[in-house]
Amino acid sequence: MRIIDLTHSMSRRAPADDLTHVVIRSVDSVDRIPPDRLLPMATVVDLTSREEPGSIMRSDVSGTGVSDIAGCILRTDWMDDYLAGIKLPTPILTVEAAVHLLEGGVRTIAADFPIALDSADLLLHNDCVLVSCLSNIRALSEKIVRLIALPLKLEDTYCAEARVMAME
């Protein structure tokens, strides 16, 4: 058994609007997210060699083994590049890709980029838990891992910073 930390260190001097915070978002208050959504088995989906780097399409996530598993981890290496000073455009998870993940039964989606816009709204309104801005996903060697997401237990809030790990 190996535990890999997917949360990066933060500086107290980081700007307040910095994108690098690892956060969990849910339609439920963070303190009421069911444990099975915070500790799911998850398929690691490597998207580093997709054709269109700006968008994550349905074709990018289909055939990746996400069906009938509660979670998935989307790897683009965007956050690792961002932390290294390489400021690339943020990948966008398309609505079609989000629908495919929902149809496959995924209810916890973790990614190394901010999940935003229409796809985030769709996922949240379909009771998905979103974990954004992970780093070090490339250290995972297994295709299926146990995702361990530990948000700050804040009442009456729908987004909180978190510590996230994967257990192989």
C-alpha positions in Angstrom: 0.0 0.0 0.0 1.3 3.4 -1.0 -0.3 6.8 -0.1 0.4 9.7 -2.5 -0.3 13.3 -1.4 -2.2 15.2 -4.1 -2.2 18.5 -2.2 0.5 21.0 -2.8 2.0 23.4 -0.3 0.6 27.0 -0.2 2.5 30.1 0.8 0.9 32.6 3.2 2.0 35.3 0.7 -0.1 33.8 -2.2 -2.7 36.2 -3.6 -6.2 35.6 -2.3 -7.5 35.0 -5.8 -4.8 32.5 -6.7 -6.2 29.4 -8.4 -3.9 27.0 -6.6 -6.1 26.1 -3.6 -7.3 22.5 -3.5 -11.0 22.8 -3.0 -14.1 20.5 -2.7 -17.4 21.8 -3.9 -20.8 20.2 -3.4 -24.5 20.9 -3.4 -24.6 19.7 0.2 -22.9 21.7 2.9 -19.3 20.5 3.1 -19.9 19.1 6.6 -22.8 17.0 5.3 -21.0 15.4 2.3 -21.5 11.6 2.7 -18.3 9.7 3.4 -18.6 7.5 0.4 -18.3 10.6 -1.8 -15.1 11.7 0.0 -13.5 8.2 0.0 -14.4 6.6 -3.4 -12.5 4.2 -5.5 -11.5 6.3 -8.5 -10.2 5.6 -12.0 -7.2 7.7 -13.0 -7.9 9.2 -16.5 -4.7 10.4 -18.2 -5.6 13.3 -20.5 -2.1 14.6 -21.0 -1.9 13.5 -24.7 -5.4 14.7 -25.9 -5.6 16.3 -29.3 -7.3 19.5 -28.1 -5.4 20.8 -25.1 -7.9 23.5 -24.2 -10.9 21.3 -24.0 -11.7 17.9 -22.5 -14.2 16.3 -24.9 -16.5 13.3 -24.5 -14.1 11.3 -26.8 -11.3 12.0 -24.3 -13.1 10.4 -21.4 -15.0 7.6 -23.2 -13.3 4.2 -23.1 -11.3 5.1 -20.0 -13.0 2.7 -17.6 -15.0 5.1 -15.6 -18.3 3.1 -15.8 -19.6 1.6 -12.6 -16.9 3.2 -10.4 -17.8 6.1 -8.0 -14.9 8.4 -8.7 -12.5 9.6 -11.3 -9.3 11.6 -11.3 -8.7 13.7 -14.4 -5.0 14.2 -15.1 -3.9 17.0 -17.5 -0.8 18.1 -15.5 -2.1 21.7 -15.6 -1.6 22.4 -11.9 1.9 21.0 -11.9 2.8 23.2 -14.8 1.1 26.2 -13.1 3.1 25.7 -9.9 6.3 25.4 -12.0 5.6 28.9 -13.5 4.2 27.6 -16.8 0.9 29.5 -17.2 -1.1 27.6 -19.8 -4.8 28.2 -20.5 -7.0 26.3 -18.0 -8.5 23.1 -19.5 -12.3 23.2 -19.9 -14.3 20.1 -19.2 -17.1 20.1 -21.8 -20.7 19.5 -20.9 -20.7 16.4 -23.2 -17.7 14.9 -21.3 -19.4 15.7 -18.0 -22.6 14.0 -19.2 -20.6 10.9 -20.1 -19.0 10.8 -16.6 -22.5 11.1 -15.0 -23.9 8.4 -17.3 -21.1 6.1 -16.2 -22.1 6.5 -12.6 -19.3 8.8 -11.5 -20.3 10.9 -8.4 -16.9 12.3 -7.3 -14.7 14.0 -9.9 -11.2 15.1 -9.0 -9.1 17.1 -11.4 -5.8 18.9 -11.5 -7.5 22.0 -12.9 -10.4 24.2 -11.8 -13.7 22.6 -12.9 -15.9 25.6 -13.9 -18.6 26.9 -16.1 -21.6 24.9 -17.4 -20.0 21.5 -16.7 -19.5 22.3 -13.0 -23.1 23.5 -12.8 -24.4 20.3 -14.4 -22.2 18.1 -12.2 -23.2 19.9 -9.0 -26.9 19.8 -9.9 -26.6 16.1 -10.4 -25.2 15.6 -6.9 -21.5 15.2 -7.9 -18.7 16.2 -5.6 -16.0 18.2 -7.3 -12.4 18.2 -6.2 -10.2 20.8 -8.0 -6.6 21.8 -8.5 -4.8 18.6 -7.4 -1.1 18.2 -8.1 1.3 15.3 -8.3 -1.2 13.0 -10.1 1.7 11.8 -12.3 3.1 10.0 -9.2 0.2 7.5 -9.3 1.2 4.2 -10.9 -2.1 2.4 -10.6 -5.2 2.9 -12.8 -7.6 2.6 -9.9 -6.9 4.1 -6.5 -8.8 5.0 -3.3 -9.3 8.8 -3.4 -9.2 10.3 0.1 -10.6 13.9 0.2 -10.5 15.6 3.6 -12.2 19.0 3.4 -12.2 21.5 6.2 -15.4 20.7 8.1 -17.2 24.0 7.7 -20.9 24.4 8.3 -23.2 26.1 5.9 -20.7 26.4 3.1 -20.6 24.6 -0.2 -16.9 24.9 -1.0 -13.9 24.3 1.3 -10.1 23.9 1.1 -9.1 20.3 1.4 -6.2 17.8 1.9 -6.4 15.1 -0.8 -4.5 11.8 -1.1 -4.7 8.7 -3.1 -4.1 5.2 -1.8 -2.7 2.6 -4.2 
